């Protein structure tokens, strides 16, 4: 996951942030929250994925900051 958060561009963070917030709001469901983030990282690291539509500048940083703020895990 950390490798996926190091790039400048990545898949849109919107759905990932929503899923992360929902998991944390659901009795701090950390395993589900990490699953949401891992799914984002899998998409970010998939071969040729950086040519897909829906990639945003700064998305990896947004995801990394959200994981740090909501889960206390620094990437």
C-alpha positions as CSV (number, residue, x, y, z in Angstrom):
1,X,0.0,0.0,0.0
2,X,2.8,2.5,0.9
3,X,4.3,2.1,-2.6
4,X,1.0,3.1,-4.2
5,X,0.8,6.3,-2.1
6,X,4.2,7.5,-3.2
7,X,3.3,8.6,-6.7
8,X,2.1,12.0,-7.9
9,X,-1.0,10.7,-9.7
10,X,-3.4,8.0,-8.8
11,X,-6.9,6.7,-9.0
12,X,-9.4,9.2,-7.7
13,X,-9.4,9.2,-3.9
14,X,-13.2,10.1,-3.6
15,X,-14.6,6.6,-3.2
16,X,-11.7,5.5,-1.1
17,X,-12.1,8.4,1.3
18,X,-15.9,7.6,1.6
19,X,-15.2,3.9,2.2
20,X,-12.5,4.7,4.8
21,X,-14.7,7.2,6.7
22,X,-17.6,4.7,6.6
23,X,-15.4,1.9,8.0
24,X,-14.0,4.1,10.8
25,X,-17.5,5.4,11.6
26,X,-18.7,1.8,11.9
27,X,-17.2,1.1,15.3
28,X,-13.7,1.7,14.1
29,X,-13.7,-1.2,11.7
30,X,-10.0,-1.0,11.0
31,X,-9.7,-4.2,9.0
32,X,-12.5,-3.0,6.6
33,X,-10.8,0.4,6.4
34,X,-7.5,-1.1,5.4
35,X,-9.2,-3.3,2.9
36,X,-10.6,-0.1,1.2
37,X,-7.2,1.4,1.1
38,X,-5.6,-1.8,-0.2
39,X,-8.1,-1.9,-3.0
40,X,-7.1,1.6,-4.0
41,X,-3.4,0.7,-3.9
42,X,-4.0,-2.4,-6.0
43,X,-5.7,-0.3,-8.6
44,X,-2.9,2.3,-8.4
45,X,-0.2,-0.3,-8.9
46,X,-1.9,-2.4,-11.6
47,X,0.2,-2.6,-14.8
48,X,-0.8,0.2,-17.2
49,X,-3.3,1.6,-14.8
50,X,-1.8,5.1,-15.0
51,X,-3.3,5.5,-18.5
52,X,-6.9,5.1,-17.2
53,X,-9.4,7.9,-17.0
54,X,-10.2,9.1,-13.5
55,X,-6.6,9.5,-12.3
56,X,-6.0,12.6,-10.3
57,X,-2.9,14.7,-9.5
58,X,-2.2,14.5,-5.8
59,X,-4.6,11.5,-5.1
60,X,-1.8,9.4,-3.5
61,X,-1.1,12.2,-1.0
62,X,-4.8,12.6,-0.2
63,X,-5.1,8.9,0.6
64,X,-1.9,8.8,2.6
65,X,-3.0,11.8,4.7
66,X,-6.4,10.3,5.3
67,X,-4.9,7.0,6.4
68,X,-2.6,8.9,8.8
69,X,-5.4,11.1,10.2
70,X,-8.1,8.4,10.5
71,X,-6.1,5.3,11.4
72,X,-2.8,6.8,12.7
73,X,-0.8,4.9,10.2
74,X,1.9,7.0,8.5
75,X,2.8,6.0,4.9
